[in-house]
Amino acid sequence: MSTPLYLGRIVAIGRTRAGDAAAMYRVSSRSFPNRMAVLKGTAATIVPKPGHEGDVMKNPYIAYNCARIVGDIAIVTNGSHTDPIAEKIAAGMPVRDALALSLLGLDFEHDSLDTPRIAAVVSRTGETGFHAVVRKNGLNVHELPLAKGECRYVSTYEHCDIMPDQRDAFNAASAAQCCDIALGQGIFASFLNPVTAVCAFATPAGFELAAKDMPIA
């Protein structure tokens, strides 16, 4: 059994056994657990829960759009780089370049932990996806093959490089089921302090978005 780890924020991309693409984002937090995900159209935003709005004065990095759908492309990230990545892709820039330029321009988060910025992108019909990370010591953008029945992930802490062993079996039938997986199933069950998840799931009509917050203990 895996030793529980605190990974912070997590992005993951995968394909179901039927070949449906998915992109998942999970907030895990020790310092700011009073947050939730809000859906609006083709975007999802992480915000403080009612009564905790003042948390953004303590840390400006805790509220942001974490997901955007641009046509047949789904983008998930852990910060304000979601929008510039989405806007560049919408303007016709290749995904690799949009990731690299946006992360290089914004850099890692200049908080007390030098938190990396992470991102994941998947297309509705493709068999590959992208992970990208900018850390204090480097920038990585990788296009990754997505095998059916498998997901691949990267996180802000511990697993903050793009490595081949950061993967797990994966299968779901909806965005809501993807949220359940990200919050506490499979390998994600061994990652501590889940708060909320947002997931994009490919359907014949396009990506559907879902969000789920962890219940209050």
PLY file of the C-alpha trace (Angstrom):
ply
format ascii 1.0
element vertex 217
property float x
property float y
property float z
element edge 216
property int vertex1
property int vertex2
end_header
0.00 0.00 0.00
1.32 3.45 -0.90
2.49 5.76 1.89
0.14 8.77 2.08
1.70 11.88 0.57
0.80 15.53 0.50
1.12 16.59 -3.14
-0.71 19.92 -3.06
-2.51 20.65 -6.31
-2.76 17.90 -8.92
-3.50 17.89 -12.66
-4.17 14.68 -14.56
-5.10 13.61 -18.06
-6.26 10.24 -19.26
-8.41 8.11 -21.52
-11.05 5.67 -20.45
-11.08 2.07 -21.59
-13.55 3.20 -24.28
-11.12 5.89 -25.43
-12.84 8.97 -23.96
-10.44 11.73 -22.96
-10.52 13.45 -19.59
-8.67 16.22 -17.77
-8.81 16.43 -13.97
-7.79 19.03 -11.42
-7.70 18.58 -7.66
-7.04 21.09 -4.92
-5.37 19.58 -1.87
-4.60 22.08 0.86
-3.38 22.24 4.43
-3.36 26.04 4.81
-6.48 27.07 2.85
-8.98 24.19 2.87
-12.06 26.43 2.87
-12.39 26.62 -0.89
-14.82 25.38 -3.49
-15.16 25.05 -7.25
-17.73 27.04 -9.20
-18.75 26.24 -12.78
-19.76 28.90 -15.27
-20.23 27.91 -18.90
-16.96 26.57 -20.28
-14.87 27.56 -17.26
-14.41 26.57 -13.63
-13.10 28.76 -10.83
-11.61 28.03 -7.42
-12.88 30.52 -4.81
-13.04 30.77 -1.01
-16.18 29.42 0.60
-18.64 31.97 1.98
-17.26 33.43 5.18
-13.66 32.90 4.11
-13.41 35.57 1.41
-10.66 37.31 3.37
-8.30 34.41 2.68
-7.39 36.00 -0.66
-5.77 38.84 1.33
-3.52 36.28 3.01
-2.55 34.52 -0.22
-3.36 35.95 -3.68
-2.77 32.57 -5.35
-5.75 30.72 -3.87
-8.49 31.97 -6.24
-8.31 31.49 -10.02
-9.86 29.88 -13.06
-8.68 26.28 -12.92
-10.31 24.96 -16.10
-11.28 26.23 -19.53
-12.78 24.51 -22.56
-11.70 25.91 -25.93
-13.51 24.06 -28.70
-12.25 20.48 -28.55
-9.46 21.31 -26.07
-9.66 21.07 -22.26
-7.16 22.94 -20.08
-6.69 22.46 -16.32
-4.15 24.27 -14.15
-3.42 25.35 -10.59
-3.47 29.10 -11.15
-3.95 32.25 -13.17
-2.10 30.78 -16.14
-5.30 28.97 -17.20
-6.61 31.99 -19.06
-3.50 32.94 -21.06
-3.04 29.32 -22.09
-6.67 29.12 -23.23
-6.52 32.45 -25.04
-3.38 31.49 -26.94
-4.88 28.17 -28.00
-8.10 29.92 -29.05
-6.00 32.27 -31.21
-4.50 29.31 -33.05
-1.20 28.83 -31.22
0.03 25.22 -30.91
-0.64 23.75 -27.47
3.06 23.24 -26.70
3.86 26.88 -27.44
0.85 28.19 -25.52
1.93 26.22 -22.45
5.59 27.18 -22.66
4.99 30.89 -23.27
2.33 31.25 -20.59
4.32 29.43 -17.92
7.54 31.18 -18.78
5.80 34.56 -18.67
4.13 34.03 -15.29
6.85 31.85 -13.71
6.46 29.83 -10.51
4.38 31.27 -7.70
6.51 33.54 -5.56
5.05 32.37 -2.27
6.91 30.99 0.74
7.18 27.54 -0.92
8.08 28.67 -4.46
5.07 26.65 -5.58
5.35 25.41 -9.17
2.72 26.23 -11.76
1.37 23.09 -13.37
-0.93 22.54 -16.34
-2.51 19.75 -18.37
-4.18 19.86 -21.77
-6.07 17.17 -23.65
-8.08 17.17 -26.87
-11.46 15.50 -27.21
-10.36 13.21 -30.02
-6.58 12.92 -29.70
-4.52 10.06 -28.34
-1.95 12.32 -26.68
-2.06 15.11 -24.13
0.30 17.60 -22.51
1.73 18.18 -19.06
3.67 21.33 -18.27
5.48 22.55 -15.15
7.45 25.66 -14.32
9.51 25.41 -11.13
12.14 27.62 -9.60
14.76 25.42 -11.25
13.23 24.75 -14.65
10.46 24.57 -17.23
9.14 21.33 -18.73
6.50 20.81 -21.42
5.88 17.24 -22.57
3.46 15.72 -25.04
2.44 12.35 -23.62
0.81 9.29 -25.17
-2.48 8.43 -23.48
-3.15 4.72 -23.38
-6.73 3.57 -23.03
-7.62 2.84 -19.41
-4.84 4.99 -17.97
-4.29 8.47 -16.53
-1.11 10.43 -15.89
-0.63 13.12 -13.29
1.74 15.78 -11.99
1.53 17.83 -8.80
2.90 20.97 -7.20
4.86 19.13 -4.50
6.76 15.82 -4.37
5.70 14.72 -7.88
6.41 18.08 -9.52
8.36 16.72 -12.47
6.86 14.88 -15.43
7.78 11.25 -14.82
6.65 8.02 -16.53
5.70 6.31 -13.25
3.16 8.98 -12.29
0.22 7.07 -13.72
-2.67 4.84 -12.70
-5.46 2.74 -14.11
-8.38 4.92 -15.10
-11.96 4.49 -16.19
-15.06 6.66 -15.89
-18.32 7.36 -17.66
-18.79 11.04 -16.81
-17.10 14.18 -15.56
-18.74 13.64 -12.16
-17.15 10.20 -11.87
-13.80 11.73 -12.77
-14.20 14.11 -9.84
-14.79 11.16 -7.52
-11.63 9.52 -8.80
-9.53 12.67 -8.34
-10.79 13.19 -4.79
-10.16 9.72 -3.47
-10.06 6.69 -5.72
-7.16 4.65 -7.08
-3.79 6.24 -6.58
-5.45 9.54 -5.64
-6.74 7.94 -2.43
-3.18 7.97 -1.10
-2.77 11.73 -1.53
-3.67 13.78 1.53
-5.96 16.75 2.20
-8.38 16.72 -0.77
-10.55 19.85 -0.94
-12.26 20.06 -4.33
-12.00 18.72 -7.87
-12.95 19.89 -11.36
-12.99 17.55 -14.34
-13.60 17.78 -18.08
-14.87 14.66 -19.82
-15.13 14.14 -23.57
-18.55 13.36 -25.03
-19.70 13.22 -28.67
-21.05 16.77 -28.26
-17.90 18.17 -26.66
-16.35 18.35 -23.21
-18.63 18.36 -20.18
-17.45 19.96 -16.94
-18.22 18.84 -13.40
-17.07 19.95 -9.96
-17.26 18.33 -6.55
-16.22 19.59 -3.13
-15.21 17.28 -0.30
-17.92 17.08 2.34
-17.24 18.88 5.60
-15.99 16.39 8.17
0 1
1 2
2 3
3 4
4 5
5 6
6 7
7 8
8 9
9 10
10 11
11 12
12 13
13 14
14 15
15 16
16 17
17 18
18 19
19 20
20 21
21 22
22 23
23 24
24 25
25 26
26 27
27 28
28 29
29 30
30 31
31 32
32 33
33 34
34 35
35 36
36 37
37 38
38 39
39 40
40 41
41 42
42 43
43 44
44 45
45 46
46 47
47 48
48 49
49 50
50 51
51 52
52 53
53 54
54 55
55 56
56 57
57 58
58 59
59 60
60 61
61 62
62 63
63 64
64 65
65 66
66 67
67 68
68 69
69 70
70 71
71 72
72 73
73 74
74 75
75 76
76 77
77 78
78 79
79 80
80 81
81 82
82 83
83 84
84 85
85 86
86 87
87 88
88 89
89 90
90 91
91 92
92 93
93 94
94 95
95 96
96 97
97 98
98 99
99 100
100 101
101 102
102 103
103 104
104 105
105 106
106 107
107 108
108 109
109 110
110 111
111 112
112 113
113 114
114 115
115 116
116 117
117 118
118 119
119 120
120 121
121 122
122 123
123 124
124 125
125 126
126 127
127 128
128 129
129 130
130 131
131 132
132 133
133 134
134 135
135 136
136 137
137 138
138 139
139 140
140 141
141 142
142 143
143 144
144 145
145 146
146 147
147 148
148 149
149 150
150 151
151 152
152 153
153 154
154 155
155 156
156 157
157 158
158 159
159 160
160 161
161 162
162 163
163 164
164 165
165 166
166 167
167 168
168 169
169 170
170 171
171 172
172 173
173 174
174 175
175 176
176 177
177 178
178 179
179 180
180 181
181 182
182 183
183 184
184 185
185 186
186 187
187 188
188 189
189 190
190 191
191 192
192 193
193 194
194 195
195 196
196 197
197 198
198 199
199 200
200 201
201 202
202 203
203 204
204 205
205 206
206 207
207 208
208 209
209 210
210 211
211 212
212 213
213 214
214 215
215 216
